[in-house]
Amino acid sequence: MSLFPTYPRLPVTLTDAEGTIVRDDDNNEYLDFTSGIGVNNLGHRPVAVQRAIEEQMNRLWHVSNIFPVPAQKEAAEILTSHSSMDAVFFCNSGAEANEAAIKLARKHTGKNKVVTFGQSFHGRSFATMAATGQEKVRQGFGRMLEPFDYAVWNDQESVEKNIDETTAACMLEIVQGEGGVRPAEQSFLEFVQDICRSRGVLLIIDEIQTGAGRTGELFAYETMGLDPDIITSAKGLGSGFPVGAMLGKAFLKDDFSPGSHGSTFGGNPLSATAARATLEEILKEGFLNDVKEKGKYMKEQLTKMVADIDGVKEVRGLGLMIGVEWEYEVKPIIDELRTEGVLVLPAGPDVIRLLPPLTVTTAQIDAALRILDEVFHRKA
Ligand SMILES: Cc1ncc(COP(=O)(O)O)c(C=O)c1O
């Protein structure tokens, strides 16, 4: 095969999709509780986003960022009026959004070090790979971009130890996604914010997996009552159209002056339109409340379901980002769930991660739960 084998591919080729349902090339149907790893938050091919992109396609696909892009301005206005941020830089992916955040923090503070956390995941580019607190992601690529220090998750003392006079920023996920669906404790987040404030360190929240409505607010930091300096978004922001964004407070604006940063495709008319249309859907009245309720329901049902399974350590998560931690490797369970018609993800070797579209119906949740119940008990 003429592709680099960067991805261990599953033995299923998906060809068609609508909402929460996907179909493979043998016409088998699955409930998609992966959402393309937290991307298809509005389900597959959401009508409103498809229409908006089609309309834009019939007018203009791409212009350079040397011209104003109206859809970019509209998407930025929605983002800033529904967050505590004041300015947006559009790019194409999560890694690029985090790159922009790291560059901005270093430029503004004139300092170099960024403190991140063990089990974090921030991307695969050189800076974001170095920021990622997982040795397996960095292995084999030689000397990392410096300096990044990895503090211990949910450990206040460790943050205090790692922040010093060379620290530009502290960067974290509200719920570590790839690292095992590990939510930060409220008191820990407040501590990190306070210490950042008092030491002149910028607080960057990586909302690439937790944002775009996934946890029941547009961004998860809102749920925790935080006031970060920079946040990053991607994945669900374009409903499957590649778009990323870095959002910052007004006092950072001048640090990204003309010529300081850029991206040819960043926020082009098509991707900015996808972001605008996606945000409009997420912010419709009742949508986020519904996500919270469905998330609560799913977590409660799962907790009840696994009560008699010794092999399950914990059910945890926020909104519709839920993890089930097992005592052993979950790959065989995930494979069997797929055979039975439910697609789920791993998050590390021993955690099953459930990321259904935010538009999933209660009937679809119940259908998936019935299959999970059967397979979990069979495999326990
Ligand atoms: C929290 C977090 N940050 C960054 C990234 C990187 O995003 P991308 O793959 O779009 O570069 C991911 C992707 O999984 C992520 O979950």
The ligand as an ORCA input file, in Angstrom:
! r2SCAN-3c Opt
* xyz 0 1
  C      -6.543     17.866     23.422
  C      -5.967     17.788     22.035
  N      -5.101     18.717     21.634
  C      -4.582     18.693     20.392
  C      -4.898     17.705     19.489
  C      -4.295     17.704     18.117
  O      -5.248     18.020     17.166
  P      -5.001     17.708     15.612
  O      -4.958     16.237     15.472
  O      -6.159     18.355     14.912
  O      -3.703     18.353     15.253
  C      -5.796     16.703     19.882
  C      -6.140     15.588     18.966
  O      -6.508     14.525     19.353
  C      -6.353     16.746     21.184
  O      -7.213     15.810     21.612
*
